[in-house]
Amino acid sequence: MVKLPLFLSRIKAGFPSAADDYLDKNLDLNEYLIKHPAATFFVKVKGDSMTGAGISSGDILIVDRSVEAKGGKIVVAVLNGEFTVKRLQKRKDRVILLAENPEYEAIEVTPGMDFEIWGVVMHVIHSV
């Protein structure tokens, strides 16, 4: 566990302002980003199907298996033996996996497919 300094003063993204010269507390990113440690895992993204949701190739996702996968959530799933990250959509008896890039088509999960949701994406770690 590594605790890093956290300044509670907000940083303006507009014009510069005077900086505060004091540290408010230490921040443990595990404490801040992970609600259910025993049910949480990290996974690195490969591909560009979710760029419209702010998820790019090379990003790291923080995924929680204990959160209910409701319609509208971004999920990590296994579809026919391959991992994928998509937005979950539920329509009556249908499950659809939506990409957030117009270059990709939606995937309707049919009864013959091997499908399992592994967890809900809670945070994205994105390098600039």
C-alpha positions in Angstrom: 0.0 0.0 0.0 1.4 3.4 -1.0 -0.1 6.6 0.2 0.5 9.6 -1.9 -0.1 13.3 -1.2 -3.6 14.6 -1.9 -4.3 18.3 -2.1 -8.0 18.9 -1.6 -7.9 22.3 -3.3 -9.2 22.0 -6.8 -6.9 22.8 -9.7 -8.5 25.2 -12.2 -8.4 24.2 -15.8 -8.8 27.8 -16.9 -6.5 30.6 -15.8 -3.8 29.9 -13.2 -4.5 30.8 -9.6 -2.3 30.9 -6.5 -1.3 27.4 -5.3 -1.9 26.3 -1.8 1.3 25.5 0.0 0.0 22.8 2.3 -0.9 19.1 2.1 -4.4 18.2 3.2 -4.0 14.4 3.6 -2.5 11.3 2.0 -4.4 9.4 -0.6 -4.4 5.6 -1.1 -5.7 5.0 -4.6 -6.8 1.5 -3.6 -9.1 3.1 -1.0 -10.3 5.7 -3.4 -10.9 3.5 -6.5 -11.7 0.0 -5.1 -14.9 -0.6 -3.1 -14.8 -4.4 -3.0 -11.1 -5.5 -3.0 -11.9 -9.3 -3.1 -14.2 -8.8 -6.1 -12.0 -6.4 -8.1 -9.5 -7.0 -10.9 -7.6 -5.0 -13.4 -7.4 -5.6 -17.1 -5.6 -3.8 -19.9 -7.6 -2.8 -23.0 -6.6 -3.7 -26.6 -8.5 -2.2 -29.4 -10.7 0.8 -30.2 -14.3 -0.3 -30.0 -15.0 1.8 -26.8 -13.3 5.1 -27.7 -16.6 6.9 -27.5 -16.8 6.0 -23.8 -13.3 7.3 -23.2 -11.7 3.9 -23.2 -8.7 3.6 -25.5 -6.2 0.8 -26.3 -3.6 0.6 -23.6 -6.0 1.8 -20.8 -6.3 -0.1 -17.6 -9.9 -0.9 -16.4 -10.8 -1.4 -12.8 -13.6 -4.0 -12.9 -15.8 -5.0 -10.0 -17.4 -8.5 -10.1 -19.7 -7.7 -7.2 -21.6 -4.9 -8.9 -24.8 -5.8 -10.7 -24.5 -5.7 -14.5 -27.5 -3.5 -15.3 -28.4 -2.2 -18.8 -26.3 0.8 -19.7 -23.3 -0.3 -17.7 -19.9 -1.0 -19.3 -19.0 -4.6 -18.7 -16.2 -7.0 -19.2 -17.6 -10.2 -20.6 -16.5 -13.5 -22.2 -18.2 -14.2 -25.5 -17.4 -17.5 -27.1 -14.1 -17.8 -25.2 -12.9 -14.3 -25.9 -12.8 -11.3 -23.5 -14.5 -8.1 -24.6 -15.5 -4.8 -23.1 -18.8 -3.3 -24.2 -21.9 -1.4 -23.0 -24.6 -3.8 -21.9 -28.1 -3.3 -23.2 -31.0 -5.4 -22.1 -34.3 -5.4 -24.1 -37.0 -7.8 -22.8 -35.4 -11.2 -23.4 -32.5 -9.9 -25.4 -28.9 -9.1 -24.4 -27.0 -6.8 -26.7 -23.3 -5.7 -26.4 -22.8 -2.2 -27.8 -19.5 -0.8 -29.0 -18.9 2.9 -28.5 -17.4 3.4 -31.9 -19.5 3.6 -35.1 -17.0 1.3 -36.9 -18.3 -1.7 -34.9 -21.7 -3.3 -35.0 -23.7 -4.3 -32.0 -23.5 -8.0 -30.9 -26.7 -9.7 -29.9 -26.1 -12.5 -27.5 -28.0 -15.6 -28.7 -28.8 -18.8 -26.7 -26.2 -20.8 -28.7 -23.3 -18.4 -27.6 -21.1 -19.1 -24.6 -21.5 -15.8 -22.7 -20.6 -14.7 -19.2 -20.3 -11.2 -17.7 -17.2 -11.0 -15.6 -17.8 -7.6 -14.0 -18.7 -4.0 -14.3 -16.1 -1.4 -15.3 -15.9 1.1 -12.4 -12.9 3.2 -13.5 -10.5 3.7 -16.4 -6.9 4.6 -15.9 -5.9 6.5 -19.0 -2.4 7.9 -19.7 -2.1 11.1 -21.7 
